Amino acid sequence: MFLTLLAQESSSGGGLVAFLPFILIAVVMYFLLIRPQRRRMQQQRELAAAVEEGDEVMTTSGIYGFVTAAEGDVIWLEIAEGVDIRVARQAVSRRIPDGEASAPNGATEAAGAAAADDAETADDADFADESEPVDQKPKGERDAPTSD
């Protein structure tokens, strides 16, 4: 009985129809997952090849710096004055445009200066009132906290 059902199904062409959903899933996965990932990898390779001396870049770990030298697969980044680090060329995640370098997070220079002024006044306010007594007893002699 089983053999006759199998013979009828194979002769009617039902095998191709049964595999059609799997074929469609593979095609959809290619266009939604594999193709965009290949495009991102290609853009990353092009960016790494285009990095040159003087560019400001950000690495994949979030370190910002200026490229001071490029030697094959290695670049040297100046992350602070006099501090150079050696980084793999593929670790560069993006190049920083000139306008963004002076104002982090899209802020303008005036907004950055205002924020710095606010920070200075806040620091001054912390030290303005020093009249409160400070508990200066050794740790073992301090009063135990009470529970109410």
C-alpha positions in Angstrom: 0.0 0.0 0.0 2.8 2.4 1.0 4.7 1.7 -2.2 1.7 2.5 -4.4 1.1 5.9 -2.6 4.8 6.7 -3.0 4.7 5.8 -6.7 1.6 7.9 -7.3 3.1 11.0 -5.6 6.4 10.8 -7.4 4.7 10.5 -10.8 2.5 13.5 -10.2 5.4 15.9 -9.7 4.5 16.6 -6.0 8.2 16.4 -5.0 9.1 19.8 -6.6 6.1 21.5 -5.0 7.0 20.1 -1.6 10.5 21.7 -1.8 9.2 25.0 -3.1 8.8 26.6 0.4 12.4 25.7 1.3 13.7 27.2 -2.0 11.7 30.4 -1.3 13.0 30.6 2.3 16.6 30.3 1.0 16.0 33.0 -1.6 14.5 35.4 0.9 17.3 34.8 3.4 19.8 35.6 0.7 18.2 39.0 -0.1 17.5 39.9 3.6 20.7 38.6 5.3 23.5 37.5 3.2 23.5 40.2 0.5 23.4 43.3 2.9 26.1 41.7 5.0 28.4 41.3 2.0 27.7 45.0 1.0 28.7 46.1 4.5 31.9 44.0 4.4 32.8 45.5 1.0 32.3 49.1 2.4 34.4 48.3 5.4 37.2 47.0 3.2 37.0 50.1 1.0 37.1 52.4 4.1 40.2 50.6 5.5 42.0 50.9 2.2 41.2 54.6 1.9 42.5 55.6 5.3 45.5 57.8 5.0 47.7 60.1 7.1 45.9 63.1 8.7 42.5 61.5 8.7 40.5 61.5 12.0 39.0 58.1 12.5 37.1 56.1 15.1 38.0 52.5 15.8 35.5 49.7 16.4 36.3 50.0 20.1 35.3 53.7 20.1 38.8 55.3 20.2 39.1 58.5 18.3 42.4 59.6 16.9 44.4 61.1 14.0 46.2 58.7 11.7 49.9 59.6 11.9 51.3 56.7 9.8 50.1 53.8 7.8 52.2 50.7 7.2 50.4 47.9 5.3 47.8 46.4 7.7 48.8 48.6 10.6 48.1 52.3 11.3 49.3 54.5 14.0 46.8 56.7 15.8 47.6 59.7 17.9 44.9 59.6 20.6 46.4 62.4 22.7 49.3 64.7 22.2 52.4 62.5 22.3 50.4 59.3 22.7 50.4 57.0 19.7 48.9 53.6 19.5 49.3 50.9 16.9 45.9 49.6 15.5 45.0 47.1 12.8 43.7 48.8 9.7 40.5 46.7 9.8 39.7 48.1 13.2 38.8 51.5 11.7 35.0 51.7 11.8 34.5 55.2 10.3 36.2 58.4 9.2 35.2 61.5 11.1 34.3 64.6 9.0 36.1 67.8 9.8 32.9 69.6 11.1 32.1 66.8 13.5 35.6 66.6 15.0 35.4 70.0 16.8 31.8 69.5 18.1 31.1 66.0 19.5 27.6 64.6 19.2 26.5 67.3 16.7 26.8 70.1 19.2 27.9 73.5 18.2 31.0 75.2 19.6 28.9 77.7 21.4 26.8 75.0 23.1 30.0 73.2 24.0 31.4 76.3 25.6 28.1 77.0 27.5 28.1 73.4 28.8 31.8 73.9 30.0 30.8 77.1 31.8 27.9 75.4 33.5 30.2 72.5 34.6 32.6 75.0 36.1 29.9 76.8 38.1 28.5 73.5 39.3 31.9 72.5 40.5 32.3 75.9 42.3 28.9 75.4 43.9 29.9 72.1 45.4 32.7 73.8 47.4 30.9 77.0 48.2 29.2 75.7 51.4 31.9 74.1 53.6 30.2 75.0 56.9 28.6 71.6 57.4 30.4 69.4 59.9 32.1 66.4 58.6 32.2 63.1 60.6 35.9 62.7 61.3 35.8 59.9 63.8 37.7 56.7 63.0 35.6 54.1 61.3 35.2 51.9 64.4 34.0 54.8 66.6 31.3 56.0 64.3 27.7 55.8 65.4 25.9 52.7 64.1 23.0 53.4 61.8 19.6 53.1 63.5 16.6 51.5 62.0 13.3 53.3 62.6 
